Amino acid sequence: MASLIVDERDQRFALNEVLEIGKLCEFERYADFSVDMFDMILTEAQKFAEEEIFPTLAESDKVGCRLEGGQVYVPQCFHKPYKLFCEAGWNCMSFPQESGGQGLPFILRIAAHEWFIHNFAFACYPGLAEGAAHLIEVYGTQEQKKKYLPKMVSGVWGGSMCLTEPGAGSDVGNLSTKAVRQPDGTFKIQGTKIFITGGDQDLTENIIHPVLARIEGDPAGTKGISIFLVPKYLVNDDGTLGRRNDYEIAKIEEKMGIHGSSTCLINFGDNNECYAELLGGEREGMKIMFQMMNEARIATGLQGLGSASVAYLHALKYTKERLQGSSLLEFKNPDAPRVPIIQHPDVRRMLLWMKSNVEGMRALMYYATVCGDRAASSKDPAEAEKWLGIVEVLTPIVKAYCTDMGFRVIETAMQCYGGYGYCSEYPIEQFMRDEKIATIYEGTNGIQALDLVGRKMGMKKGAYFMTLLGEMGATVSKYQGVEQLKDLALDVQAGVNTLAEIGMFFASCGKSGEYLVPVGNAYPFLMMMGKIVCAWLLLWQAGVAREKLEAICRAKGVSMTDASALASLFKDNKDAAFYEGKIKAARYFIKNVLPEVEAAAKAIKSKDLSMMEIPDEGF
């Protein structure tokens, strides 16, 4: 039976047949790998997810975390898979081999972790350690790397990310946590951090917290922020663990979902003895933390995709098994046999909407990630900057679009179940509860939109944005000459034109001092851009699928214009049915979802600022 976590056939199609990730092995950086090795890794990821991680989903939700005597205890069912996870190296796939990792392309890490992230409450623990270790790898001193990296990369020690404070929230520059310089060059930290995912747990011997704080006397705002390493247990010169550091886990947040994830409130330095080490240079905290934030935003987008994928596949299975109502052709016959609800038009509409959105998000996620690998691998600075520029533009879209649409996919999956979906005997309601937080943390989706409009589109005077438009235009040009895809290519080209038009419109608003127009419409624009990018990638996939389907038909002696013969082929040939499904998913998205862009563009160009003009008392 096909997996209920990820559509493995679509995953391999996106990676191997469209993005052709095997070409990464032509770079010196990845010369030791091969497509066969990549496929083997993903096969093992699927096996591990199905046998070890998915079975803990419901139990961890019911058990949750508990705080006793200042120590957080995670669900016991997490301990075995965490140990196996680290032993198999899933936690250090893309780390350089010289740092104890496997040196794999990041796209392989993302594709493998798509299998795991449906259970984010589990996946957050090794994921946060990986992110914190990567900060140390890039910015740490040789002494810090020697002290912390080996055990963090191996999973023996954990990590977190301590940014948010009660009075500051997303306004990080307003933080009040302070760092007091000590004669030996270390620091003492005092302050409170909230909403710290994985702030404490009993899976690892130690936890290394990257903490944002302001050194006493440094300027206000983000320019005065530094970043520090605060270990749970101090590390002795011989690598053994010393005293417990001076911070307290004050509470675990009671949350709507991800109950197996310990979201902590941490008080640092109540006794003025919280040891900390500066990471990187003084007042470079935001620059350094943004590396981890950008990685976390990609991971959060993956959470949206993974949650949508598992929800869609569960709904698909349910609609094939649930008997209710008669065929549309026999609806007036009370004695007609009951049929699976997948045969009902509105259910089919919901399924195809989910399928096309999930496959569009997967294409977006994988494309952005492989662009990053190309940037890291190329020895040509101009080529590397081209791919890195695309990653910069797409990162806020990956985070915000995939998490918002992921939630909507789960909502639609619940609708397919009817009342059963709302009940806990089926997993959909947990998928929905667990996914919602992804739209909020790592910078709310509104903040992602401001980042896109206020920073990313203007990078290098708009060159990165224009490069992405050029890549999209090249795909459209390729398929405008394919008769069966010509209308889809024209529709996507219209979307790309609209995207360019609104980009220029925002620029003109900025020049005329109408800054509130792009600021007030940043989120609608991000969602609009997400739909256009997904439409482009689905067109690309449809073009590849069309070529593959034509090859199968030639080999089988089936005419592409013979509907009866095609229907028979689709029943007997799984690959042919898959490729036809790719084409139909692209057509549905481009004809039914992409047109929403026109309405969004019209609304943006109206320059309506009612949201600013309405008095507070008018709400």
N, C-alpha and C positions, 0 to 999 in steps of 0.2 A: 504494500500500500504506500502511496505517496506520503511524504512527510506532512505533518500538520504545523510545522514551524516555519519553514522556508520552502518555496518552490525551487527545488534543487535544479530542475531543468532550466528554469528561467535564469537562475544564478549563473550556471555554466554558459548559457547563451550570451548573457550580458558581458561576462568576463572574457570568454574565449572567441566567440563568433563576432561580436561587435567591437569591443575594445581591444581584442587581440593582445591580452596581457603577456602572452608568451614573448612578444617583442621586447619586453623589459629585460629579458635574459640576454639580449644582444648588448646591453650596457655592461661595462666592467663591474659595476656595483653589484649586479645580480647574475653574473656569469655562471655562478655555481648552481643555479636553479634551472628548472625546466617546467614545461606545462604539465607533464606527467606528475612531477612532484607537487605542483600546485593542486592538481586534482586529487591527489592522495591526501593532502592536508585537509581539503574541504570535506572529503569523505569521512575522515576521522572526526572532524568538527561536528558533522551531522550525527555521527554515532554517539559522541560524547554528550551532545545536547539532548538527544532523545533518551539516552540511558541514565544520565546523571543529573542534568540541570532541570529539564522540564518536570521530572517527578517531584522536585522540591517546591514547585510554584505554589500549589494550594496549601501545603502544610506550613510553609514559611509565612504565608499571609495570615493564617489562623494563629500561629504561635507568636509571631512578632519578636521584637527585641525586648530585653529587660535590663534595668539598671539596678545593680545591687552593690553596695559598699564602694561606690565610685567606679565600678567596672561594668561595662556593657557586655551582655551576653547575647549573641546572635542565635537564630534558630539552629538547633543541634544538627538538623538535616543538611546544613551548609558545610559542615566540617569535612566530611568525606570528599564531596566534589571539589572543595577548595584545594585540598591536599593533592588530589589527582590533577586538577587544573594546572597547578604550579609544576608538578612533576612532569607533565606533558609539555610544558613550555608555552602554553597558550597565553600566559601573562607577559611574555617578552619576545613575541614573534618578530617585531620590527626593530628591536634594539640591536645596535651593532654587535657583531660577534666578539669584538674586543672588550665589550662591556658585559659579556655574559649572555647576550641575546642570540637570536638566530639570523638576524640581518635580512629578513624577508622584506619584500616590497610592502608598503603600508596598505595597498589594496588587498593583499592576502590577509592581513590582520583584520581589516574591516569586513571582508567577506566571511572569514571564519567566525568573527565575533557577532555577525548578524544571526548566527545560529544560537548564540548564548544570550543576547541582550533582551530577548523576550522576558527573561527573568532578571530585570534590572536590579532588584533587591540583592541578588547574588552577584551579578556582574560588576556592580559598583565597587566592591572591595578590591579585587585585583586591578580594576581599571584605574582607580584613584592612585594606587601604589605605582602603577606604570607611569601615570602622568607626573607625579611628584618626582619619581626617579629620573624622568627625562629632563626635568628642570635642572636637577643636580648634574646630570651628564653634560648639559650644555653650558651651565653657568657656574658650577661648583669649582672650588679649588681642587688641586690634586689630592690634598688631605681629605676633603669632604667626599670626593669620589671614592677614595679608598675606604673611608669609614662607613659610608652609607650604601653605595651602589650594589655591591655584591649581594647583600641580603635583601635589598628591595627588589632587585631584578629577579632573584630566585623566588620571591614571594614569602620569604621567612619574616620580613618586616613589611608593614603596610604603609599607607600614606593617606593624605587628605588634601583639602584645599580650603584655607581659612580666610575668607574675604569679608563676608557679610556681618554687619553689626546692627544691633537693635535700632539705633537712631539714624543710621545711614542708609541701610538697604542697598539699592543699586547705585546710590550716590557714594561711591567708594571713597572719593576724595574727602568726604566729611567724616572719615573714621576717627575714632578717639583712642584706639589702642596705641600705646607708646612703647618705645624701646629706649632703655637707659644704658648708655655706654659704660663698660667696665674697664678697669685698668689693663686687663689682659687681652683686650680686643673683642671679647664676647659682649653679649648684651643681656639685659633682663627685660622681659616682656610683662606688661600689665594691660589688661583689657578684656572685653567680652566679645566673643564671636557666636553667631547664631546660624541655624540651618546648615550645620556642617555635616555633609553626607559622609558616613564612615568615620565620624569623629572619634569613635572608640569601638572596639570589637575584641573578641577573644579568639580570632582566627590566627593572629600573628604574635610573635614575641614582643615586638616593638612597633610603634607607629611614628613616622616622621611627618610632622605638620609644616608645610609652607604657610607662613603667617604674614599678612600685610600689616605693617605698623609704621608709625612715624617716629624717627629718632628725635629725642628731645632737642628743641631748638631749630628743627628743620621747618621749612615754610609750609603753610596750609595748602590744601588742595592736592591733586594727584601728583604734582611735581615733587612734593616733599615726602612721598611714600617710598619705603624700602621693603624688602622681603627677607624673612628670616626662617631658618630651619629650627623647629622646636620639637625635639624628640620626646616621646612619652617616657622613656628611660634614657638617661644619659649613657653615652658609650665610652667606656674606658679605653685607654691607649692600646690595650691588648685585644680590643674588640668585644670584650665581655660587657654585660649590661651593669650600669651603676644604679644610682638612686632614682627613685620615681621623681619626675619633674614636677614643678609646682604649678599644676593647673588642675582644675576640677571639672568633671562632667556633671553639670548641674541638673540636666534633665534630657530625656529623649522626647522629641516632638511627637504628639499624637496626630497622625496624618490620615488622609483619605485613603492612601494606597501605599505601595512599596513598604509594607509593614516589616519586612525582613531587613530593611535598610535602616541603620541607626543614624538618625538625623539629630545631631547633638547641639546643645548649648554649652559652650566651654568658657569658663572663667580662668583667665591666665594670670598668674602672679599674685594671688590673694595674700601670700606670705612674702612677697617681694623676692622670691627665689626661683623664678621661672627662667631657666637657662635658654639662650637662643644664640644662633650663629648667623651672621649676615650672609646672604646668598647673593653673589654678584656685587655690583657696586652700590654705594649709598645713593638713595633717591632714584634707583632704577627699578623699583618694585613693580610698577605698572607695566613697564616694557617686558620684564621677565615673566610676570604673571600672565600677560596676554598670550605667551606661547602655550601655557597650559590651558588657558581659557579657549583658545582657538581649537586645540585638540579636543577639549571637552565639548565644544559646540558641535564638532563633527560627530563625536560619540553620542551626543544628545539627539542629533538628527537621526543617527542610526537607531536610537531607541524608538523614535517615532516610526521609522520604517519597520523595525522588527516587530513592534506591537501591532502595526497595521497588517503585516504579513501573517502573523499567527492568527489574528482575528478573522481575516478574510478566508484563510484555509479552513478554519473551523466552521465558519458559516457555510462555505461551499460544501463541505462534507454533510453538514446538517440538512441543507436544502436538497441534497440527493437522496437522503434517507427519510425525511419527514413526509408522510403521506397526508395530503389535505386537499379537498376540492377535486373537481373533475377537470378533464381537459377542456380547453376553451371551445373546442369543437363539439363538446357534449354537455355544455353547462346547463342545458335545459332538461337533460335526462337525469332524473333523481336516482336511477339505478346504475349510472355510469360508475366505473371503478375509480377509486381515489388514486391520485397520481402524486409523484414527488413534487414538492412545491417549486423545484427548479424549472418546472415546465410552465409556470405562470409568468406572464410578461413582466409584471412589475418586479418580481423577484429576480428575473434575468437582468433587468435594468440595473438593479442594485448590485448584483454580482459583477456585471461588466464594468460598472462605475468603480467598484472596489478594485477589480483586477487591473484596470488601466491606471488607476492612481498608484497602486502598489508598485507596478512595474515602472511607472514614470519616476517614482521616488527612488527606486533601486537604481535606475539608470542615472539619475542625478547624483546620488551618493557615490556610485562607483566611478562616474566620469570625473567628479571633483577630486576624488582620491587618487586616481591614476594620473591626473594632471600633476598632483603633488609629487608622485614618484618620478615622473618625467623631469620635473624641475630639479629634483635631488640628484638625478642620474646624469643629466646632460653636462658635458664639459664646455659647451658653447654658452657663454653668459647671456647672450641675447635670447637664445632658445629657452634657457632656464627661466629667465625673467618672464617670457611669454606665458609659460605654463603656471608659474607662481602667481602671475597677475590674474589669471582665470580663477585660481584657487581663492585668492583674496576676495574677488567679487562674489563667488558662489558660496563662500562659507556662511554668511548670514542667511542665505536662502536655504542652504542645507539644514541649518538649525531650525529656522522658523517655519518654513514651508512644510518640511517633513514632519515636524511635531504637530502642527495644527491640522494638516491633512491626515496624519496618522490617527489623531483623535476622532476625526470625522469618519474615517474608514471603520473604526471600532463601533462608533455610533450606528453606522449603517449595517454592520454585521449583527449588532444587537437587534435591529429592526427585522432582519431576516429570521431570527429566532422567535419573534413575537414575544409574548409574555415570558417564555422560558428564558430568553436572553437576559431578562432583568433579575432572574433568580440565581442564587449562588450554586445551584446544582450543575450549572454550565459555567465555563470559565470566562465568558465574555465580559461579565460585569467586573471581574478582577482586572482583565486587560484594560478596561476603561479607567478604573481607579488608578492603576499603576502608571498609565501613560500620561494622565493629565498634567502631572508635575513637569513633564518635559517641555511644555510650552512656557513654563515660568522660570525655571532656573537656568543658570549660565547666561544670564541676561534675558529678560522677558522678550517675547517676540516683537513687542513694540520697540524695544531697544535695539534688537537686531535690524529692524527696518530703518531706524535712525542711523545705524552704522553703515548700512548699505547706501542710503541716500546722501548722508552727510559726509561719509569718508570714502567708501570703496569706489563709488562711481566716479569720484573726482581724482582718484589716485593717478599719478603720472599724467595729470591734465586730461583724464578720461581715456587714456590709452588702453588700460586694462579692460574697461567696459567695451571699447571698440574692438579689441581683439576677440572678445567673446562673440560679439555680433558677427565678426568675420567668419569665425568657425561655424556659426549657425547658418550663415548665408551660403557657405561652401556646400553644406549638406543639402540645403534646399535646391541649389543649382544642379546637384547630381541627380536628384530624383524628379525634377521638373520634366525631364525627358522620358520618364517611365510612365506609360499611358495609364496603368492601373493606379499609380500613386500621384499623378499630376495634380489632381484637385486637392489632395492633402498637402502637397508641397506648396501650392499657391496659398492655402489657408495659413500654413506656418509662416510663409514669407510675409503675409499681411500682419501676423502677430509680431514678427521681428521688426517690421517697419514701425509698428505702433510703439514697440519698446524703445526704438531709437528716437521716435518723435517725442515721447514723454520725457526721455532723458534730456533732449534739447529744450523742451518746455520748462523743465525744472531749472536748467541752467539760465534760461532767460528770466525766470522768476527771481533767481538769485541776483542777477545783474540789476534788476529793477527794484530791488529791496523788498520783494514780496516773499520773504523767507518762510512765512507761515504756510504758504501753499505747499511746497515740498515737504515741510516738517509735518504738517497736518495730514498729508496724504501718503506718508512714508509706508505705513503698513499696507494700505490697499495696493500700492505700487509693488511692494515686495511679493505679495500674493499673486499679483498680475504677472510679474516676471517669473515666478515659480511655475506658473501654468505654461508660459511661453517656452521656457527652457525644457520642461517635461514634454511638451508637444514636439519640440525639435528632436529630442532624444528618442521619442517613440516613433517619429517619422524615420529616423536613421535605423532603428531596429526593424521597422516594417520593411524598409528597403532590403536589408540583409535577409530577413525572413522570406521575402518574395523570391529572391534569387535561390534560396535553399529549396523552397517549395517547387519552383519551376524545375530544378534539377531532379527532384524526386519524381515529379510527374513525367519528365522525359524518360527516366529510368524505368518507370512502371507502364509507359505507353498510355498515359492518361492525359486527355486534353484539358487545359486550364479553363476552357469554355463549356465543358460538359459537366453540368451541375450534378447529375445523377452519379456519374463516375467519380467525381470529387467527393461526394457524400460517402460513397462506399470506401474510397481511399482513406478518408478521415477516420472511419470506424476501424480500419484494419492497420493503419500505420500511425503510430504515436507521434513520430517526428512531423509528419505531414499535418496532423491535427494541431500540434504545438505551433507550427509556423503559421497556420491559418488563424489560430488564436491570437498570435502576436499582431498580425495584420488587422484583425477585427478590433483588438484593443486599441491600437493606434488610431484607427478610423473613428471609433467611438469617442475617444478623448478629444481628437481634433475637431470633430463635428459637434460635440455636445458640451465639452468643458472649455475648450479654447475660446468659443464665442463670448464667454463671460468677460474676456479681456476688453472687448469693445465697450461694454457698459462701464467698466472700471475706468477706462481712459476718458470716456465722456464725462464721468463724474469728476475726475481729477482736473480736467481742462475747464470745468465750470468755475474754478477758483472759489468755490463756496467755502466760507469759513464760519459757518454757523456754530461749529463746535467751540470757537473762540468768542464769537459775538454774543452767545446766549449768556445772560447774567447768571451768576452762581445760584441766585434765588429762583431762577427759572427752571432749574432741573427738578 
